[in-house]
Amino acid sequence: MTRLTLFAPCALVFLGACGGALEQGDDPDDNPRAPTLPGNAARAFNDDVAELRAAPRTPTTRLPTGGTARYDGQIGSNLTIDGQDGYGMIGDLRMNVEFDGDRAVTGDVRDVNLLRDGTPIQRAIGTLRLNDGQQASGKLTVDADGILSFQSDDGRIVRSNLSLDLDGTIRSDDRSADAIVGTFTGFGDDFDVSGPSVDIVVRDGSFWADR
């Protein structure tokens, strides 16, 4: 199972990474970049992924024969930002899966939190949209794309255009076809980004969702 390790030196540049102004418990209405996840978010994420990895894959004969099902969960990964390891991210995942017609997979990833040493340090601004998604016999492939912005220690807003490739399978946890678990890879760069940007390499990406 993939685990988030998230260690980094204090030379890292993002606000909150070395005792900056953003703190857990800050009111997001007063500071929209205050982290929105608890301190144990990385461990809880790993536990959720492990639980659904252990659930059996849903046989094609037990998949829904029509309609659309909504699954809600999280994505998480380790990150290398401008060549510096030790960061991670966890974001909320909404996934709509069609079981007839085009069998499209749509949705989004929002409320993405940046982590260091397993602890959320700030909330990124922006949403990743799921597109070009397809479900076939319980296997899912879908892209997630969008621009996220972060705040650096010197107050600058820096952005990265993230592109993720998700692959997953439908599982039966408490009932038939009630969960999805998978992995993803990706990167972020300055494509279509105005102003200061950062390069991101996504490592060890996993996601889970249920209904």
Buried (B, 14 or more C-beta within 10 A) or exposed (E): EBBBBBEBEEEBBBBBBBEBBBEBEBEEEEBEBBBBBEEEBBEBBBEBBBBBBEBEBBEEEBBBEEEBBEBEBBBBBBBBBEEBBBBBBBBBBBBBBBBEEEBBBBBBBBBBBBBBBBBBBBBBBBBBEBBEBBBEEBBBBBBBBBBBBBBBBEEEEBBBBBBBBBBBBBBBBEEBBBBBBBBBBBBBBBEEBEEEBBEBBBBBBBBBBBB
